[in-house]
């Protein structure tokens, strides 16, 4: 449990030596399982514009670029180290103008409204100061008819999730019903929840009304 606590504590705002270790781990094989479960079910045009919120080390940006080869992917992270790491990880796509990595907070995204067809957030809502304000910001930057995908490795249903939340102190693992309610209050419709009961993975998809 101590190892898990350290991992999630470092994941909030990676910096320094341990931050680099955390970002390397984010880009590793263990964390591939969640996006490999989620992304095949996401159906969008190949030329869609994507925002990945809390992009970490940039591995999911690479996956999104592969899935949408004619599109553009923007990554957002509050950590300067994460922005640099993700840019380096996707350097060729960055040089070719296919992706952009910017610094910023999910609750105050430094981008214009209604410019993305798809917004993704993997393993990041745990750290937001407010789930409601975060979803309002994602709603703002999505185009009408756009899709939101929220994916977590923890569904809040295990007893250890509460222990982890209290131990880390700077994160919160939400129950599915809390996330669904917050999405609805932000204005999203067509909210769908998909679960991997064995691994406790959970994914929410929702759309912004046209």
Secondary structure, DSSP 8 states (H G I E B T S, - for coil): -HHHHHHHHHHSS--HHHHHHHHHHHTSSTTHHHHHHHGGG----TT-EEEEET-TTSHHHHHHHHHTTTSEEEEEES-HHHHHHHHHHTHHHHHTTSEEEEE-BTTB-SS-SS-EEEEEEES-GGG-S-HHHHHHHHHHHEEEEEEEEEEES--S-SHHHHHHHHHHSS-----HHHHHHHHHHHTEEEEEEEEETTTTEEEEEEEE--
